């Protein structure tokens, strides 16, 4: 009877104690979250319930397993398994807690500061900090798991002795990977590009959607994803339209006949912009910027608060202005002038085409 009660008491007591402690912790976090609505930390910490339960239950079983006197022949293997589970769940819990703290700090920063550029910069840094912390905790947890095996403990000394040679070999073999890793850190804390920035890379216009320690994903206007190594942004020039502010100035070019009514076009542009919700009202203008023997180039200048709105303003101005010219001033549209050749008066040929008179000799 005692052989049956001991395992039940140890296992059942561990489970019950885990449930009670987990419920108390969750209740305290829920009450704190209700009292402090301005701090999302307590609500984020409630996501740690599952790893907390596993850590508590595994720690209790690992500590009191010897009292259960269950499967004595395999106690060493069971103890090692419990240790591995405890290390893994503890690493999971640490990552969850660190993520909750970092996300809470970012949420409070985004609430206080209204500058979109600064918020995007902090968001990029927070994302990379989370990834670095997760990688460090994962490496430490894996090392701790390996050290639970006696064979790995014996090999630890030889591994440390050869760490210098292995480091050199690994550095040469993973040169590009390490370059991307340091480039990712440089992007995060050097404020070169941020999540949400509008960029042009290799002729492709898009928005930065994700930044990791090794690659960067750009979502193009047609919803394609371009994945590029982060080292590209530290070694090659690229356009960042969100750098220093999201406001933009755009141009629309028209190739028209020389008789186009420029003054009336200027008034029409003002009317179009007044009805366009995407125009931010900062500036506008229309001027003749170039001429050719057959046409002249008219440039309309418009402004908007960001890249998406400047695109909307440009297409709106282009469509409505062309439609207005077609309906009201069709003569202003470019055309190819052709004329038929007419004969010279009195049927005479042009002077340069007249035949030469024959020479006459004497005799």
GILIN-V23170 format. One record per residue. N is the residue number from 1. PHI is phi in degrees with one decimal (* if undefined). OMEGA is omega in whole degrees, 0 to 359 (999 if undefined). BURIAL is 1 if it has 16 or more other C-alpha atoms within 10 Angstrom, else 0. Layout:
# GILIN-V23170
n=(N,N)
phi=(PHI,PHI)
omega=(OMEGA,OMEGA)
burial=(BURIAL,BURIAL)
This chain:
# GILIN-V23170
n=(1,2,3,4,5,6,7,8,9,10,11,12,13,14,15,16,17,18,19,20,21,22,23,24,25,26,27,28,29,30,31,32,33,34,35,36,37,38,39,40,41,42,43,44,45,46,47,48,49,50,51,52,53,54,55,56,57,58,59,60,61,62,63,64,65,66,67,68,69,70,71,72,73,74,75,76,77,78,79,80,81,82,83,84,85,86,87,88,89,90,91,92,93,94,95,96,97,98,99,100,101,102,103,104,105,106,107,108,109,110,111,112,113,114,115,116,117,118,119,120,121,122,123,124,125,126,127,128,129,130,131,132,133,134,135,136,137,138,139,140,141,142,143,144,145,146,147,148,149,150,151,152,153,154,155,156,157,158,159,160,161,162,163,164,165,166,167,168,169,170,171,172,173,174,175,176,177,178,179,180,181,182,183,184,185,186,187,188,189,190,191,192,193,194,195,196,197,198,199,200,201,202,203,204,205,206,207,208,209,210,211,212,213,214,215,216,217,218,219,220,221,222,223,224,225,226,227,228,229,230,231,232,233,234,235,236,237,238,239,240,241,242,243,244,245,246,247,248,249,250,251,252,253,254,255,256,257,258,259,260,261,262,263,264,265,266,267,268,269,270,271,272,273,274,275,276,277,278,279,280,281,282,283,284,285,286,287,288,289,290,291,292,293,294,295,296,297,298,299,300,301,302,303,304,305,306,307,308,309,310,311,312,313,314,315,316,317,318,319,320,321,322,323,324,325,326,327,328,329,330,331,332,333,334,335,336,337,338,339,340,341,342,343,344,345,346,347,348,349,350,351,352,353,354,355,356,357,358,359,360,361,362,363)
phi=(*,-65.2,-66.6,-89.4,-70.0,-58.6,-60.9,-65.0,-65.3,-66.2,-70.0,-64.0,-63.7,-64.5,-66.2,-63.3,-64.3,-63.8,-63.4,-65.2,-63.9,-62.4,-67.3,-64.0,-63.8,-65.5,-64.0,-64.7,-66.3,-65.9,-65.5,-64.9,-67.9,-69.3,-81.5,-116.3,-71.2,-78.0,-116.2,-79.2,-60.0,-67.3,-67.1,-69.7,-67.3,-67.4,-71.0,-87.5,-62.5,-64.5,-63.9,-65.1,-61.7,-65.3,-63.1,-62.8,-65.2,-66.3,-64.3,-66.4,-65.1,-67.2,-76.1,-111.3,-65.1,-63.3,-73.3,-74.2,52.9,-116.3,53.0,-61.7,-67.5,-115.7,-63.1,-64.8,-65.9,-65.6,-62.3,-67.6,-62.2,-63.1,-65.3,-63.6,-63.4,-64.1,-65.7,-63.8,-68.5,-64.0,-63.5,-59.7,-64.6,-62.8,-63.5,-63.5,-65.1,-62.5,-63.3,-62.8,-65.6,-66.6,-65.5,-64.8,-63.7,-66.0,-63.3,-67.5,-65.2,-66.1,-73.8,-78.2,-97.3,-100.0,-76.2,-61.0,-64.8,-66.3,-65.2,-65.1,-63.1,-66.3,-62.8,-62.1,-64.9,-62.7,-60.9,-71.4,-62.4,-60.0,-67.9,-65.4,-62.3,-62.7,-65.8,-65.2,-63.5,-63.3,-65.5,-63.2,-64.7,-63.6,-64.2,-63.6,-63.7,-66.0,-72.8,-73.6,-91.9,-58.5,-63.4,-71.3,-64.3,-68.7,-82.3,-62.7,-63.5,-67.0,-66.6,-65.7,-65.1,-97.8,-63.9,-63.2,-64.7,-63.6,-64.8,-65.5,-63.1,-65.4,-64.5,-70.1,-69.4,-109.3,-63.0,-67.3,-64.4,-64.8,-61.8,-65.3,-62.1,-69.6,-65.7,-61.9,-65.2,-65.2,-66.7,-65.5,-103.1,-93.9,59.1,-78.6,-147.7,-129.7,-63.6,95.7,-71.3,-94.3,-129.2,-126.0,-128.3,52.1,79.0,-103.0,-97.5,-168.4,-117.9,-68.3,-101.8,-150.9,-130.4,-118.6,-74.5,-124.6,-141.4,-134.3,-109.1,-115.1,-94.6,-78.5,-63.6,-96.2,68.7,-84.9,-114.3,-106.1,-101.3,-131.8,-65.8,-66.2,-64.6,-60.3,-79.7,-104.4,-120.8,-130.6,-73.6,-151.2,-93.5,-119.4,-74.5,-96.8,-69.2,76.9,134.2,-89.8,-64.7,-138.3,-116.8,-122.9,-129.0,-129.5,-105.6,-126.2,-105.1,-126.8,-72.7,-63.9,-87.6,-61.7,-79.2,-64.2,-64.6,-69.3,-64.0,-63.2,-66.5,-66.2,-61.3,-61.5,-66.7,-63.8,-69.5,-62.3,-92.0,-96.3,-69.3,-78.3,-74.0,-90.0,80.3,-72.6,-160.4,-162.5,-178.9,-146.8,-152.6,-85.1,-104.2,-164.4,-138.1,-131.2,-58.5,-115.3,-141.0,-131.6,-102.3,-112.0,-112.5,-102.4,-112.1,-136.4,-131.7,-157.8,-79.6,-157.3,-66.8,-64.2,-71.2,-65.8,-64.9,-62.6,-64.1,-63.3,-68.5,-64.7,-62.7,-62.8,-65.0,-71.4,-68.3,-64.7,-63.4,-65.1,-64.2,-64.8,-82.4,-99.2,-136.8,-64.7,-65.8,-78.9,-74.5,-64.9,-147.8,-99.0,-90.7,-125.4,-145.6,-81.1,-76.9,-104.5,-69.4,-70.6,-60.4,63.5,72.4,-80.6,-79.4,-59.6,-59.8,-75.1,-105.3,-67.6,-70.8,-74.8,-74.7,-72.5,-75.6,-114.4,-98.4,-87.8,152.4)
omega=(180,179,179,183,182,178,180,181,182,183,180,179,179,181,181,180,177,180,181,180,179,179,179,179,179,179,179,179,179,178,178,179,178,181,184,180,182,180,182,185,186,176,178,179,178,176,182,185,184,178,177,178,180,180,181,183,180,179,179,179,180,181,185,181,179,179,181,181,181,180,183,180,182,184,181,180,179,178,179,178,178,178,179,178,180,180,180,180,177,176,177,180,179,179,179,180,179,178,179,180,182,180,177,178,179,180,178,179,180,179,184,185,182,181,183,182,180,179,178,179,180,179,178,180,180,180,181,176,177,181,179,179,179,179,181,180,179,179,179,180,179,178,179,177,181,181,175,179,181,180,179,177,179,181,182,181,180,178,178,181,181,183,181,180,180,179,178,180,180,179,178,183,184,184,180,179,178,177,177,180,179,176,177,177,179,178,184,187,175,176,178,179,185,175,182,178,175,186,173,180,181,178,180,179,181,182,179,185,184,176,175,180,184,183,179,182,179,177,183,183,179,172,169,177,177,179,184,174,183,178,178,185,176,183,182,178,177,180,175,184,181,181,179,180,183,181,184,174,181,180,175,182,176,174,190,176,182,181,182,181,185,182,178,176,179,178,179,178,178,179,179,182,178,181,182,183,182,179,184,175,183,186,174,179,178,183,175,186,181,177,174,179,184,183,170,182,179,181,173,181,182,180,178,186,178,185,180,181,179,176,180,180,183,181,178,179,182,183,186,179,178,178,179,178,181,183,188,185,182,179,182,181,182,181,178,183,177,179,179,180,180,180,179,180,179,175,180,177,175,186,183,178,183,180,178,179,180,178,176,181,176,169,999)
burial=(0,0,0,0,0,1,1,0,0,1,1,0,0,1,1,0,1,1,0,0,0,1,0,0,0,1,0,0,1,1,0,1,1,0,0,0,0,0,1,1,1,1,1,1,1,1,0,1,1,0,1,1,1,1,1,1,1,1,1,1,1,1,0,0,1,0,0,1,1,0,0,0,0,0,0,0,0,1,1,0,1,1,1,1,1,1,1,1,1,1,1,1,1,1,1,1,1,1,1,1,1,1,1,1,1,1,1,0,0,1,0,0,0,0,0,0,1,1,1,1,1,1,1,1,1,1,1,1,1,1,1,0,0,1,0,0,1,1,0,0,1,0,0,0,1,0,0,0,0,0,0,0,0,0,0,0,0,0,0,0,0,0,0,0,0,0,0,0,0,0,0,0,0,0,0,0,0,1,1,1,1,1,1,1,1,1,1,1,0,0,1,0,1,1,1,1,1,1,1,1,1,0,0,0,1,1,1,1,1,1,1,1,1,1,1,1,1,1,1,1,0,0,0,0,1,0,0,0,1,1,1,0,1,1,0,0,0,0,0,1,1,1,1,0,0,1,1,1,1,0,1,0,1,1,1,1,1,1,0,1,0,1,0,0,1,1,0,1,1,0,0,1,1,0,0,0,0,1,1,1,0,0,0,1,0,1,0,0,0,0,0,0,0,0,1,1,1,1,1,1,1,1,1,1,1,1,1,0,1,1,1,0,1,1,0,1,1,1,0,0,1,0,0,0,1,0,0,0,0,0,1,1,1,1,0,0,0,0,0,0,0,0,0,0,0,0,0,0,0,0,0,0,0,0,0,0,0,0,0,0,0,0,0)
